[in-house]
Amino acid sequence: MPAVTVANPLVLPRVPDSDPTAAPRPVRSVTTAPSGFEGEGFPVRRAFAGVDLRDLDPFIHMDQMGEVEYAPGEPKGTPWHPHRGFETVTYMIDGTFQHRDSNGGGGLITDGDTQWMTAGGGILHIEKPPEELVVSGGLFHGVQLWVNLPRRLKLTEPRYQDIRGGEVALLSSPDGGALIRVIAGELAGHAGPGVTHTPISLVHATIAAGAELRLPWRKDFNALVYVLAGRGTVGAERRPVRAGQLAVYGPGDVLGVAADQAQESRSPELSVLLLGGQPIREPIAAYGPFVMNTRRELVEAFEDFQAGKLGTIPAEPHPGHDVL
């Protein structure tokens, strides 16, 4: 699980020790993500399945894509499809994914890169492995997160952000036992490169076996921890968690997560995604690729898509085959 790493986390800026009087956030629930398939058939874990949307707000949906080792010819992606009313965030940990959209955004994302697409009023896009990966096969592991937009921004102009892995803010825990990657939002005065319409924090932390991470967390944000790999505990009550599980925290000042001393050889560290955001607290009407506030708005989204108002699929380039 390379993402972005450093040989010695102690050379990085350190998150300060949390105030001993700060209130730890209790863990309200731990759920296990069921497995499924997305797009043309690549395996996913539905991270938010079974969790009340009120606990997730402003997040809507998250898939852990893989981790899977593809044989030659096996890598799969998604066909062209529409979105409206929210933002998609695709974070690649291992492997390579290619994005194109009807607004002209796109490119390759690989180990530690993030693509941030604001669908807003409407967009078409496609995500697929590049041809060379299809031919060779290889490791594929990533996350796609859906971030809701408030009513006033549902129809905002589409936007695309290409965030390279080297742009994320890298931090260390006070004892150097955890490497912290801030992708979006701010943590202890250090800001990630992701520009968000909805105030959120998106952090990927790798915690060494036996180490503990205690992070200051905004009071007005919710708090979620999803385990990408490894085993550990969450909260002051030290509830056990493992790969494919999501912990939802209650109110407080400090987010706590710790790695078990004994880890599997395949996952020698605990790798977690930490999510927080300012709840929007508006009605949600979601169906398929659209996230709106009312059923009528959903119907309008489908009608606009069928009428071609959400964008046009760009022509595929065919170098050397144009006939004049």
C-alpha positions in Angstrom: 0.0 0.0 0.0 2.4 2.7 -1.1 0.2 5.8 -1.7 2.6 8.5 -0.5 5.1 7.6 2.1 8.4 8.7 3.7 11.3 6.7 5.0 11.4 8.6 8.4 8.1 10.2 9.5 10.1 12.0 12.3 11.4 14.5 9.8 7.8 15.7 9.1 5.8 18.4 10.9 4.1 16.8 13.9 0.6 17.0 15.1 0.8 18.4 18.6 -0.2 16.2 21.6 -3.9 16.6 22.3 -5.0 18.5 25.3 -5.4 16.0 28.2 -8.6 17.8 29.2 -10.1 17.5 25.6 -13.1 15.3 25.4 -12.5 12.1 23.3 -15.2 11.3 20.7 -17.1 8.2 21.7 -17.7 5.5 19.1 -21.4 5.3 18.2 -21.3 2.3 15.8 -19.0 -0.1 13.9 -20.4 -1.6 10.7 -18.9 -4.0 8.2 -19.0 -3.1 4.5 -20.6 -5.7 2.2 -18.9 -6.7 -1.0 -20.3 -5.9 -4.4 -19.4 -5.0 -8.0 -19.3 -1.6 -9.8 -19.1 -0.4 -13.4 -18.1 -3.2 -15.7 -17.5 -5.6 -12.8 -14.6 -4.4 -10.6 -15.0 -5.5 -6.9 -15.9 -2.9 -4.2 -16.8 -2.7 -0.6 -19.8 -0.5 0.1 -18.3 1.4 3.1 -21.5 3.2 4.2 -24.0 0.4 3.8 -26.4 0.2 6.8 -25.4 3.6 8.2 -28.0 6.4 8.7 -27.5 9.3 6.3 -27.8 11.7 9.2 -24.6 10.2 10.7 -22.8 10.5 7.3 -23.9 14.0 6.3 -22.4 15.6 4.3 -21.1 12.3 2.8 -23.4 10.2 0.7 -21.6 7.1 -0.5 -18.2 5.5 -0.5 -16.7 2.5 -2.2 -13.4 0.8 -1.4 -12.3 -0.3 -4.9 -10.3 -3.5 -4.6 -7.7 -4.3 -3.2 -7.4 -6.8 -6.2 -4.5 -8.2 -8.2 -5.6 -8.4 -11.8 -4.3 -10.9 -14.3 -3.6 -9.6 -17.8 -6.8 -8.7 -19.6 -8.8 -8.5 -16.4 -8.8 -4.8 -15.3 -12.2 -3.1 -15.6 -13.7 0.4 -15.2 -17.0 2.1 -15.7 -18.8 3.2 -18.9 -19.8 6.8 -19.6 -22.4 7.8 -17.0 -24.0 11.1 -15.7 -23.9 12.8 -12.3 -25.7 15.8 -10.8 -25.9 17.4 -7.4 -22.7 16.4 -5.6 -18.9 15.8 -5.9 -17.0 12.6 -6.6 -13.5 12.1 -5.0 -11.4 9.3 -6.3 -8.2 8.5 -4.3 -5.9 5.9 -5.8 -3.7 4.0 -3.4 -2.3 1.3 -5.7 -2.6 1.1 -9.5 -3.7 3.5 -12.2 -7.1 4.9 -13.3 -7.9 7.1 -16.2 -10.7 9.8 -16.0 -12.4 11.7 -18.8 -15.5 14.0 -18.5 -17.7 16.0 -20.8 -16.4 19.3 -19.3 -12.9 18.6 -20.6 -11.4 17.4 -17.3 -9.4 14.3 -17.0 -6.1 12.5 -16.8 -4.3 9.6 -15.2 -4.3 9.1 -11.4 -1.9 6.7 -9.8 -0.3 5.9 -6.4 -1.4 8.6 -4.0 -3.2 10.8 -6.6 -6.7 12.2 -6.2 -9.2 13.4 -8.8 -11.9 15.7 -7.5 -14.9 16.2 -9.8 -17.7 18.6 -8.9 -20.6 17.3 -11.0 -22.8 20.3 -9.9 -25.5 21.0 -12.5 -24.5 18.0 -14.6 -21.6 16.1 -16.2 -20.8 12.9 -18.0 -17.7 11.0 -17.1 -15.9 7.7 -17.6 -13.3 5.9 -15.4 -11.2 3.1 -16.7 -7.8 1.5 -16.4 -5.4 2.6 -19.1 -4.7 0.2 -22.0 -1.3 -0.8 -20.8 -2.7 -1.9 -17.4 -5.4 -3.9 -19.1 -2.6 -5.7 -21.1 -0.3 -6.3 -18.1 -2.7 -6.6 -15.2 -1.5 -5.6 -11.8 -2.6 -4.3 -8.4 -5.6 -2.0 -8.1 -6.8 -0.3 -4.9 -8.6 2.9 -4.3 -11.5 4.8 -2.8 -14.3 6.7 -4.3 -16.2 9.1 -2.1 -19.4 11.1 -2.8 -19.7 14.5 -1.1 -23.1 16.2 -1.1 -23.6 19.8 -2.2 -26.1 22.1 -0.4 -29.2 23.2 -2.2 -27.7 26.5 -3.3 -24.8 24.7 -5.1 -26.7 21.7 -6.6 -26.5 23.3 -10.0 -23.1 25.0 -9.7 -20.7 24.8 -12.7 -18.8 21.5 -13.0 -15.2 21.6 -11.9 -12.2 19.1 -12.0 -9.2 19.1 -9.7 -6.2 16.9 -10.4 -4.3 16.5 -7.1 -0.9 14.8 -7.4 0.2 12.6 -4.5 3.2 14.9 -3.9 0.9 17.8 -3.2 -0.8 16.4 -0.1 0.3 17.7 3.3 2.4 15.1 5.1 2.4 15.1 8.9 3.5 12.8 11.7 2.1 11.9 15.1 4.1 13.2 18.1 6.0 9.9 18.5 6.4 9.2 14.8 4.3 6.1 14.9 1.8 7.4 12.3 2.1 9.0 8.9 -0.7 11.4 8.1 -1.7 12.5 4.6 -4.1 15.5 4.5 -5.8 15.5 1.2 -8.5 18.1 1.9 -9.4 20.3 4.8 -7.2 21.3 7.6 -5.6 19.4 10.5 -3.6 21.2 13.2 -3.0 24.2 11.0 -1.9 22.2 8.0 -4.2 22.4 4.9 -4.6 19.8 2.2 -4.7 20.7 -1.5 -8.3 19.7 -2.2 -10.6 22.7 -2.7 -14.1 21.8 -1.4 -17.5 23.5 -1.8 -18.7 21.7 1.4 -16.3 22.1 4.4 -14.8 18.6 5.0 -11.6 16.9 6.1 -10.2 13.9 4.2 -7.1 12.3 5.7 -5.3 9.0 5.1 -3.3 7.7 8.0 -0.9 4.8 8.3 -0.3 3.7 11.9 2.5 1.4 12.9 1.8 -1.8 14.8 1.2 -0.9 18.5 1.0 2.9 17.9 -1.9 5.2 18.7 -3.1 8.3 16.9 -5.1 11.1 18.7 -6.1 14.0 16.4 -7.8 17.2 17.2 -11.2 17.3 15.4 -13.5 20.2 14.6 -16.5 20.2 17.0 -18.9 21.2 14.1 -17.7 18.2 12.0 -18.9 14.7 12.1 -16.2 12.0 12.3 -15.8 8.7 10.5 -12.9 6.2 10.3 -12.9 3.6 7.6 -10.3 0.8 7.9 -8.5 0.1 4.6 -6.2 -2.5 5.9 -5.0 -4.0 9.2 -6.5 -4.3 12.6 -6.9 -1.9 15.5 -9.2 -0.2 17.9 -11.2 3.0 17.8 -12.2 5.5 20.5 -11.3 5.7 24.2 -13.4 2.6 24.7 -11.0 0.7 22.3 -13.6 -1.0 20.2 -12.0 -3.5 17.8 -12.0 -2.8 14.1 -10.6 -4.5 11.0 -10.3 -4.0 7.2 -13.6 -3.2 5.6 -15.2 -1.7 8.8 -16.5 1.8 9.4 -16.6 3.5 12.8 -19.0 6.4 13.4 -18.0 8.7 16.2 -20.2 10.9 18.5 -19.4 14.5 19.5 -16.2 15.6 21.2 -12.8 17.2 20.6 -10.4 14.3 19.8 -10.5 11.5 17.3 -8.7 8.4 18.6 -7.6 5.2 16.7 -4.9 2.7 17.5 -3.1 -0.2 15.7 -3.0 -3.7 17.2 0.5 -4.9 18.2 0.0 -8.0 16.1 -0.8 -7.5 12.4 -1.0 -9.8 9.5 2.1 -10.1 7.4 0.2 -8.9 4.3 -0.9 -5.7 6.2 1.9 -4.9 8.7 0.3 -1.6 9.6 -3.2 -0.1 10.2 -4.3 2.0 7.3 -7.4 4.2 7.8 -9.3 6.9 6.0 -10.5 9.6 8.4 -13.5 11.7 7.2 -15.2 14.7 8.7 -17.5 17.3 7.5 -20.0 20.1 8.4 -23.5 18.5 8.1 -25.7 20.2 5.5 -28.9 19.1 7.2 -31.1 19.3 4.1 -33.6 16.8 2.6 -31.9 14.2 0.4 -33.4 12.6 -2.6 -30.9 10.2 -4.2 -31.3 7.7 -7.0 -28.5 6.1 -9.1 -26.1 8.8 -10.2 -28.1 11.8 -9.0 -28.3 13.4 -5.5 -30.9 16.1 -5.1 -33.3 17.5 -2.5 -36.6 16.4 -3.9 -38.1 13.7 -6.0 -39.2 16.3 -8.6 -35.5 17.4 -8.9 -34.6 13.8 -9.5 -37.1 13.5 -12.3 -35.8 16.7 -13.8 -32.2 15.3 -13.7 -33.3 12.1 -15.6 -35.2 14.2 -18.1 -32.3 16.6 -18.6 -29.9 13.6 -19.1 -32.2 12.0 -21.6 -32.4 15.3 -23.4 -28.6 15.6 -23.6 -28.4 18.6 -21.3 -25.8 17.1 -18.9 -23.1 17.1 -21.5 -21.9 15.3 -24.7 -19.5 12.4 -24.8 -16.3 13.7 -26.5 -15.2 12.0 -29.7 -12.5 9.4 -29.3 -9.2 10.4 -31.0 -8.1 8.2 -33.8 -4.7 9.4 -34.9 -3.8 8.5 -38.5 -7.3 7.5 -39.4 -8.9 10.8 -40.3 -10.1 10.9 -43.9 -10.1 14.4 -45.6 
